[in-house]
Amino acid sequence: AYIKVRALDQADNVGPFSPTVSAVPVPEANLYDLPQLNTALGGDLITSHLLVREKSPYELVADLTIKDGAILYMEPGVKIHFTADTSLIVDGGGLVVYGDEERPVWFLPMSIQSPPGSWKGLIINHSSQVRLLYVNIVHAANGITIENSSPEIYASTIRGCSQSGLYLRSHAKPEIICSTLTDNGGQGALVIEGEGVVPKIRQSVLTHNEPFHVQSYAPKVIDLRENYWGTPTPNPDLFLGNVTWEPALT
């Protein structure tokens, strides 16, 4: 919404308009009535909380675990710096991140110069409510690990991870649209293990990942059509396992 205001007095004198201000409608009822966490994060979260941009950057000093019944919300522009070997873990709870194109949410190591693998990553397990919009995940070990969950991930980037960008385990069913996995090492961009893994990954970019774009050990064919792999016809050697990537985006 774009809003500007002007004053009107009792004699019908009208003042000039103010500059235009842009605003986003609150996506959840009573969102800003939630308690807000302090800048040092860690421990178990058992009730719902909100992270706001004005308190950023936050520092995750120990594993932060979102338990069943709790949801952690983040507004646009939030930044979280992770100390060594820490993770954000969604264990039965929920995670809803409202980044936008101009103000993405960042998950970062303590220093941008920190090497890949400086923190463990985002772990989603047995969660029914995870939605990530415009999130940048940088230099984790595994960018996002998903098991028994169906997160929605849109317009997000996973970059420079040391083990994998996405690690999909049993019954992971993420929907990943218009996102980017790039410069991930170890096992590459996407690693799939276990039964019941059904990713929906479309209109996304997977480039400069080593040694593979995809390693799949799942028993069923993994459908990865309609994505861009760095060239109109990617090298088949970058795909390990039973994977369908044709047709690819050019």
Disulfide bonds with the S-S distance in Angstrom:
none
